């Protein structure tokens, strides 16, 4: 893939996008702390990182779709810039050597899509309930999802607002193994962003139960045409 070059004040810099997964204890790193963690990793890796210009220069680092605290991410991403066209395989190795446990850089490449191309995301949630056997919990969840209307409150910039989640559920699949699993596709991005726990919390309220979440995982970030964000 050809490098993507941006000329800033007459100097060429190389735009790159890192794809990483965030598992285990790393899921408890907040977005702000993750930002700081990656900045420190850049410094330890001694990569030729580009800094912003002006009175207070800082490392250029942006996230297309930040992941919520407590979520695992299979293919998350962040963008940064290099001042030298070094081999991206080398940059990947050096950055991985500097990352904490649970954060692994899968690949670094020139960016292809823009952040505002993102419109949806695939999630996987595994859960249980002390008050219900798995089979009954599965039946209850399927019954809840087949309703014509699924109302819940969502916090907006103007305060709490009642919304119908039903038309926002783009795909769904419930299965039961050793725990109940919900795979769901929901709107994500700058226009509409639906946290999957809005759906499961609405279910818990409807069923009058307390859910135990074991894993909440974002599997894919998708563009409007259904292709994965790269």
C-alpha positions in Angstrom: 0.0 0.0 0.0 1.4 3.4 -1.0 2.2 5.8 1.9 -0.2 8.7 2.4 1.7 11.9 2.6 0.5 15.2 4.0 2.6 18.4 3.5 2.5 20.7 6.5 4.3 24.0 6.3 6.3 22.6 3.4 7.4 19.5 5.2 6.0 16.0 4.2 4.7 13.8 7.0 3.3 10.3 6.7 -0.2 9.5 7.8 -0.6 6.1 9.3 -3.4 4.1 11.1 -2.7 1.5 13.7 -5.1 -1.4 14.3 -5.0 -3.0 17.7 -6.9 -5.2 20.0 -7.6 -4.4 23.7 -8.3 -7.4 25.9 -8.1 -8.6 29.5 -7.2 -6.0 32.1 -6.6 -3.4 29.4 -10.3 -3.0 28.9 -10.4 -1.1 32.2 -8.1 1.6 30.8 -10.3 4.7 30.2 -10.1 6.5 26.9 -8.1 9.4 28.4 -5.6 7.0 30.0 -5.4 5.0 26.8 -4.4 8.2 25.0 -1.6 8.8 27.5 -0.6 5.2 27.4 -0.1 5.3 23.6 1.8 8.6 23.8 4.2 7.0 26.3 4.6 4.0 24.1 5.5 6.2 21.2 8.3 7.7 23.3 9.6 4.4 24.5 9.5 3.0 21.0 11.6 5.9 19.8 9.5 6.3 16.7 9.9 9.4 14.5 6.5 10.8 15.6 5.2 14.1 14.2 4.2 16.8 16.8 1.6 19.5 16.2 2.9 23.0 15.5 2.3 26.1 17.6 2.7 27.3 21.1 2.1 23.9 22.8 3.3 21.1 20.5 2.0 17.6 21.2 1.9 14.2 19.6 -0.8 14.1 16.8 -3.0 11.2 17.9 -6.7 10.6 17.0 -9.2 7.8 17.4 -11.9 7.3 14.8 -14.4 5.7 17.3 -13.2 5.6 21.0 -14.2 2.4 22.8 -16.1 2.6 26.1 -14.5 1.7 29.4 -14.9 -2.0 30.2 -15.2 -3.0 26.6 -12.8 -5.3 24.8 -12.0 -4.4 21.2 -11.0 -6.8 18.5 -10.0 -4.4 15.7 -9.8 -0.8 17.2 -7.7 1.9 15.5 -5.9 5.2 16.0 -4.2 7.6 13.6 -0.8 9.2 14.0 1.9 10.7 11.8 5.5 9.8 11.2 8.2 12.3 10.1 10.2 9.5 8.4 9.0 6.8 6.0 10.2 3.8 8.1 9.0 0.3 7.4 5.6 -0.1 9.0 6.4 -3.7 10.1 9.3 -2.3 12.1 7.0 0.4 13.6 4.5 -2.2 14.5 7.2 -4.3 16.3 8.7 -1.4 18.2 5.3 -0.1 19.3 4.2 -3.6 20.5 7.4 -3.9 22.5 6.4 -0.7 24.3 2.7 -1.5 24.9 1.3 -2.7 28.2 -0.3 -6.1 28.6 -3.6 -6.5 26.8 -2.9 -4.0 24.0 -1.5 -5.5 20.9 -0.9 -3.7 17.6 -2.2 -6.0 14.8 -1.0 -3.8 11.9 0.0 -0.3 10.9 -0.9 0.9 7.4 -1.8 4.1 5.6 -5.5 5.1 6.3 -8.1 4.3 3.6 -11.5 5.4 5.0 -12.4 8.6 6.9 -13.8 8.6 10.4 -17.1 10.1 9.2 -17.5 7.0 7.0 -18.3 4.9 10.1 -22.0 4.2 10.6 -22.3 0.9 12.5 -20.5 -1.6 14.7 -20.8 -5.3 15.6 -20.8 -6.2 19.2 -20.8 -9.4 21.3 -22.1 -9.5 24.8 -22.0 -12.6 27.1 -24.1 -12.5 30.2 -25.8 -14.5 32.9 -28.4 -14.0 35.6 -28.4 -15.6 39.0 -32.2 -15.6 39.2 -32.7 -17.5 35.9 -31.3 -20.6 34.3 -29.5 -20.0 30.9 -32.4 -21.5 28.9 -35.0 -19.2 30.5 -32.7 -16.2 30.1 -32.3 -17.0 26.4 -36.1 -17.3 26.0 -36.7 -14.1 27.8 -34.1 -12.2 25.7 -35.6 -13.6 22.4 -39.1 -12.5 23.6 -37.8 -9.1 24.4 -36.1 -8.6 21.0 -39.2 -9.7 19.1 -41.3 -6.7 20.4 -42.5 -4.2 17.9 -41.2 -1.3 20.1 -38.3 -1.3 22.5 -38.3 2.0 24.4 -35.5 3.2 26.7 -34.0 6.5 27.9 -30.8 7.8 26.3 -28.7 10.6 27.5 -28.2 13.4 24.9 -26.7 16.9 24.9 -30.2 18.2 25.8 -30.7 15.7 28.6 -32.5 12.4 28.8 -34.6 11.4 25.8 -36.9 8.4 25.2 -36.0 6.5 22.1 -37.2 3.4 20.3 -34.3 0.9 19.9 -36.2 -1.5 17.7 -35.4 0.2 14.3 -31.8 0.8 15.4 -31.1 -3.0 15.8 -29.6 -3.7 12.4 -29.0 -7.4 13.1 -29.2 -9.7 16.1 -28.4 -13.2 17.1 -29.0 -14.9 20.5 -27.2 -18.1 21.4 -26.6 -20.1 24.6 -23.6 -22.2 25.4 -22.1 -21.9 28.9 -23.4 -18.4 29.0 -26.0 -16.4 27.0 -24.5 -14.6 24.1 -26.0 -11.6 22.2 -24.4 -10.6 18.9 -25.8 -7.3 17.6 -25.1 -4.6 15.0 -26.0 -1.1 16.1 -25.4 2.4 14.7 -22.0 3.9 15.6 -20.2 7.0 14.5 -20.6 10.8 14.6 -24.3 10.9 13.5 -25.9 8.2 15.7 -24.1 6.1 18.3 -25.9 3.4 20.3 -24.2 1.7 23.2 -25.2 -2.0 23.3 -25.7 -1.8 27.1 -28.6 0.5 26.4 -30.3 -2.5 24.8 -29.3 -5.0 27.5 -30.2 -2.6 30.3 -33.6 -2.1 28.8 -34.0 -5.9 28.6 -33.0 -6.2 32.3 -35.6 -3.6 33.3 -38.3 -5.2 31.1 -37.6 -8.6 32.5 -37.1 -7.3 36.1 -33.8 -9.1 36.5 -30.2 -8.2 37.3 -27.7 -9.1 34.6 -24.1 -10.1 35.1 -21.9 -9.0 32.2 -18.9 -11.3 31.6 -17.7 -9.8 28.3 -18.7 -6.8 26.2 -16.7 -6.9 23.0 -16.7 -4.7 19.9 -16.0 -7.1 17.0 -16.0 -4.7 14.0 -16.3 -1.1 13.1 -18.2 -0.8 9.8 -18.8 1.8 7.1 -22.2 2.6 5.5 -21.6 0.1 2.7 -21.0 -2.7 5.2 -17.3 -2.9 4.7 -14.9 -2.9 7.6 -13.3 0.5 8.5 -9.7 0.4 7.3 
